[in-house]
Amino acid sequence: MYALLITEDPDEVAVFSTILQRAGLAVTSVKDLERAMQGWADRPADIIMVSLAMPSLRDQVRRIRAETVAPLIMAVRTIDEAEQCELLNLGADLIIASPFSLKLLIAQIRVLLRRAGNIPVFTLPPLMVRDVTLDPATRTVQVVDKAAQRLTQLEFRLLYILMVHRGQIIPTETIVERVWGYTGQGDRDLVRGLISRLRMKIENDSHHPTYILTAPGIGYFFKGENK
């Protein structure tokens, strides 16, 4: 299993790499959050640990959750209770602040990995709605007369939900819960960004969509009849 460590501090690279390795993980460390997320599709990690001063902690969690639902550990120097709650509501799984127990942190990492690994693995049937075919086995989507497009985990989850419930408006808050796995008021910018990426892959004109449509102020729906 593989961990992605994102930090600019060489001392933290040494300390956190050792901790992750003791938890049974191979570790790759990078300094730049944006570069790490841009390359996520090429090599997704089983768990992410982040310790960065910039951008804000909130923006860090939002950026990562725009790409993946992999377990996320945020390492911080100081943090108050309200900010911890906010980060957890945004999608962080564990927040640690110095000083911390090495033994306890290793155990917590193993728990996160165990829970992530316990997600049932099963083969969903392909979905065909109008000219769009979604293949769960290969996690690809293909529009008639176009090449198949590889989807990220989040893109696949969202498109599957929309296609299964074709014609039904899915509220933004429900999308956050079903795609990212946590409840709350919902983050419209996060959902909007994911919708935009899907439209780029399946629509002839992403600015004038015909498949994934917006219900203003409510959510989104997939327009079409099953073949």
C-alpha positions as CSV (number, residue, x, y, z in Angstrom):
1,M,0.0,0.0,0.0
2,Y,1.1,3.5,-0.8
3,A,1.0,6.8,1.2
4,L,1.3,10.3,-0.3
5,L,3.0,12.7,2.1
6,I,2.7,16.4,1.2
7,T,5.0,18.7,3.2
8,E,7.8,21.3,2.5
9,D,9.6,20.6,5.7
10,P,12.6,18.1,5.4
11,D,12.3,17.2,9.1
12,E,8.6,16.4,8.8
13,V,9.4,14.3,5.7
14,A,11.8,12.2,7.8
15,V,9.4,11.9,10.8
16,F,6.2,11.3,9.0
17,S,7.7,8.9,6.5
18,T,9.0,6.7,9.3
19,I,5.5,6.7,10.9
20,L,3.8,5.8,7.7
21,Q,6.4,3.1,7.0
22,R,5.8,1.6,10.4
23,A,2.1,1.5,9.6
24,G,3.1,-0.7,6.6
25,L,3.1,1.8,3.8
26,A,5.4,2.8,1.1
27,V,5.8,6.5,1.0
28,T,6.2,9.2,-1.7
29,S,6.7,12.8,-0.5
30,V,6.0,15.9,-2.5
31,K,6.2,19.6,-1.6
32,D,3.4,21.0,-3.8
33,L,-0.3,20.2,-3.2
34,E,-1.5,21.3,-6.6
35,R,1.1,19.3,-8.4
36,A,0.2,16.2,-6.3
37,M,-3.5,16.6,-7.1
38,Q,-2.9,17.1,-10.8
39,G,-1.0,13.8,-11.0
40,W,-3.5,12.0,-8.8
41,A,-5.1,10.0,-11.6
42,D,-1.8,8.6,-12.7
43,R,-0.9,7.2,-9.3
44,P,-3.6,7.4,-6.6
45,A,-2.5,6.7,-3.0
46,D,-4.2,4.6,-0.3
47,I,-3.8,7.4,2.3
48,I,-2.7,11.1,2.3
49,M,-0.9,13.0,5.0
50,V,-0.6,16.8,4.6
51,S,1.4,19.3,6.6
52,L,1.5,22.7,4.8
53,A,1.4,26.3,5.9
54,M,-0.3,27.4,2.7
55,P,-2.9,27.5,1.3
56,S,-5.4,27.6,4.2
57,L,-6.2,24.3,5.9
58,R,-9.8,24.6,4.6
59,D,-8.6,25.1,1.0
60,Q,-6.2,22.1,1.4
61,V,-9.0,19.8,2.4
62,R,-11.3,21.1,-0.4
63,R,-8.7,20.7,-3.0
64,I,-7.9,17.1,-2.0
65,R,-11.6,16.2,-1.7
66,A,-12.1,17.5,-5.2
67,E,-10.0,14.6,-6.4
68,T,-10.3,11.7,-4.0
69,V,-12.1,10.1,-1.0
70,A,-8.8,8.5,0.2
71,P,-8.3,8.7,4.0
72,L,-6.9,12.2,4.7
73,I,-4.7,13.1,7.7
74,M,-4.0,16.8,8.4
75,A,-0.9,17.5,10.6
76,V,-1.0,21.0,12.2
77,R,1.0,22.9,14.8
78,T,-1.9,24.5,16.6
79,I,-5.7,24.4,16.0
80,D,-8.8,25.2,18.0
81,E,-11.9,23.0,18.4
82,A,-14.0,25.0,16.0
83,E,-11.5,24.7,13.1
84,Q,-11.0,21.0,13.8
85,C,-14.8,20.5,13.5
86,E,-14.8,22.5,10.2
87,L,-12.0,20.4,8.7
88,L,-13.7,17.2,9.7
89,N,-17.0,18.4,8.2
90,L,-15.2,19.3,5.0
91,G,-13.8,15.7,4.7
92,A,-10.6,15.4,6.7
93,D,-10.5,12.0,8.5
94,L,-7.9,12.7,11.2
95,I,-6.3,15.9,12.6
96,I,-3.1,15.7,14.6
97,A,-1.2,18.4,16.4
98,S,2.1,18.3,18.2
99,P,2.9,16.8,20.5
100,F,1.4,13.5,19.5
101,S,1.8,9.8,20.4
102,L,3.8,7.9,17.8
103,K,2.2,4.6,18.8
104,L,-1.3,6.0,18.8
105,L,-0.8,7.7,15.4
106,I,0.4,4.4,13.8
107,A,-2.7,2.6,15.2
108,Q,-5.0,5.4,13.9
109,I,-3.4,5.1,10.4
110,R,-4.0,1.4,10.4
111,V,-7.6,1.9,11.4
112,L,-8.2,4.3,8.5
113,L,-6.6,1.9,6.1
114,R,-8.7,-1.0,7.4
115,R,-11.9,1.0,7.1
116,A,-11.0,2.1,3.6
117,G,-10.2,-1.5,2.6
118,N,-13.5,-2.8,4.0
119,I,-15.5,-1.1,1.3
120,P,-17.2,-4.0,-0.5
121,V,-15.8,-4.8,-3.9
122,F,-18.5,-5.8,-6.4
123,T,-19.1,-5.6,-10.2
124,L,-21.8,-3.1,-11.1
125,P,-23.6,-3.6,-14.4
126,P,-22.8,-1.2,-17.2
127,L,-25.3,1.7,-17.6
128,M,-26.6,2.9,-21.0
129,V,-28.6,6.1,-21.1
130,R,-29.2,7.7,-24.5
131,D,-25.7,7.7,-26.2
132,V,-23.7,7.4,-23.0
133,T,-22.3,4.1,-21.7
134,L,-20.8,3.9,-18.2
135,D,-18.6,0.9,-17.6
136,P,-17.9,0.3,-13.8
137,A,-15.4,-2.5,-14.6
138,T,-13.0,-0.2,-16.4
139,R,-14.3,3.0,-14.8
140,T,-14.8,4.6,-18.2
141,V,-17.5,6.5,-20.0
142,Q,-18.1,6.5,-23.7
143,V,-20.4,8.6,-25.9
144,V,-21.3,7.1,-29.3
145,D,-18.8,8.0,-32.0
146,K,-16.3,9.2,-29.3
147,A,-13.3,7.5,-27.6
148,A,-13.9,6.1,-24.1
149,Q,-12.8,8.5,-21.3
150,R,-11.2,7.3,-18.1
151,L,-13.0,8.7,-14.9
152,T,-11.6,9.4,-11.5
153,Q,-13.2,7.7,-8.5
154,L,-15.2,10.8,-7.7
155,E,-16.3,11.4,-11.3
156,F,-17.4,7.8,-11.6
157,R,-19.4,8.0,-8.3
158,L,-21.2,11.1,-9.4
159,L,-22.0,10.0,-12.9
160,Y,-23.2,6.6,-11.7
161,I,-25.6,8.3,-9.3
162,L,-26.9,10.7,-11.9
163,M,-27.4,8.0,-14.5
164,V,-29.1,5.5,-12.1
165,H,-31.5,8.2,-11.1
166,R,-31.8,9.7,-14.6
167,G,-34.5,12.3,-14.9
168,Q,-34.5,12.9,-11.1
169,I,-33.0,16.0,-9.6
170,I,-30.3,15.1,-7.1
171,P,-29.8,17.9,-4.5
172,T,-26.3,19.2,-4.0
173,E,-26.3,18.1,-0.3
174,T,-27.2,14.6,-1.4
175,I,-24.4,14.5,-3.9
176,V,-21.9,15.5,-1.2
177,E,-23.2,12.7,1.0
178,R,-23.2,10.0,-1.7
179,V,-20.0,11.0,-3.5
180,W,-17.7,12.2,-0.7
181,G,-19.3,10.2,2.1
182,Y,-20.1,12.8,4.7
183,T,-23.1,14.8,5.6
184,G,-23.6,18.5,6.0
185,Q,-24.8,21.6,4.3
186,G,-22.9,20.7,1.2
187,D,-20.2,22.5,-0.8
188,R,-21.6,23.9,-4.0
189,D,-18.2,24.9,-5.4
190,L,-16.9,21.4,-4.9
191,V,-19.8,19.8,-6.6
192,R,-19.8,22.4,-9.4
193,G,-16.2,21.7,-10.1
194,L,-16.8,17.9,-10.4
195,I,-19.9,18.5,-12.6
196,S,-17.7,20.7,-14.9
197,R,-15.1,18.0,-15.3
198,L,-17.7,15.4,-16.2
199,R,-19.3,17.7,-18.8
200,M,-15.9,18.2,-20.4
201,K,-15.7,14.5,-20.9
202,I,-19.2,13.7,-22.2
203,E,-20.8,16.8,-23.6
204,N,-20.3,18.1,-27.1
205,D,-20.3,21.6,-25.7
206,S,-19.7,21.8,-21.9
207,H,-21.1,25.3,-21.8
208,H,-24.4,24.1,-23.3
209,P,-24.9,20.6,-21.8
210,T,-27.5,18.2,-23.0
211,Y,-26.8,15.3,-20.7
212,I,-26.0,16.7,-17.2
213,L,-28.3,19.5,-16.5
214,T,-28.6,22.0,-13.6
215,A,-31.7,22.6,-11.5
216,P,-30.9,26.1,-10.3
217,G,-30.7,26.4,-6.5
218,I,-31.4,22.7,-6.1
219,G,-28.9,20.3,-7.7
220,Y,-28.3,18.4,-10.9
221,F,-29.9,15.6,-13.1
222,F,-29.1,13.4,-16.0
223,K,-31.5,13.9,-18.9
224,G,-32.4,10.8,-20.9
225,E,-34.1,7.5,-21.3
226,N,-32.5,4.2,-20.8
227,K,-31.7,2.3,-24.0
